[in-house]
């Protein structure tokens, strides 16, 4: 990938873990540093919900559909490609639930990202997150959850949101309704910035400052991701945990 006149090498690593309490891993993730259709790269985290194997099916189907649609989509703008792909996944989940009563109520969060010419493009539904991590840690995506809406309305303080008993109630999901609402984000990536994508199995177990310390304190993307999983499990591992760490290579080094 080329930014300006210098050639940089992206480094990524993804890992998903069942955690300490769940019997099934309903998270799913995907990474490609190589082009997917007209996208130069593609990264996805999905956190499924639903009884039996419905949540696992929802997250896996959504990831597979996004990749397949993106690979064939004629659009060139990342947001348009992601929009078409996520809407197609939503339609497929609704159709499946209508045909199979055991799948009723299934759905999944999704956060998808693309890096292009020093900019980050992201799409989000639910409470899986994308952060930019450097000297500070900035959440790019916005949670679609009952508790986050309470925070926005000023009903509770953000510090209390992490421990609220209703923190796992999400207000948007792929597969929930026909007319899906997707949030899109676009921002610059600076020197030293790293990107973290994760399910709430990480953020519910590990404080943001500890996450930042782990990301900035390890040698490479593999160690960063593995240490984040370890920290979440050491703190209880109450949910499935999925982490993607992306080092865009914007460190000023010319290769």
Buried (B, 14 or more C-beta within 10 A) or exposed (E): BEBEEEEBEBBBBBBBBBBBEBEEBBBBBBBBBEEBBBBBBBBBBBBBBBEEBBBBBBBBBBBBBBBBBBBEBEBEEBBBBBBBBBBBBBBBBBEBBEEEEEBEBBBBBBBBBBBBEBEBBBBBBBBBBBBBBBEEBEEBBEBBBBBBEBBEEEEEEEEEBBEBEEBBEBBBBBBBEEEBEBBBBEBEBEEBBBBBBBBBBBBBBBEBEEBBBBBBEBEEBBBBBBBBBBBBBEBEBBBBBBBBBBBBBBEEEEE
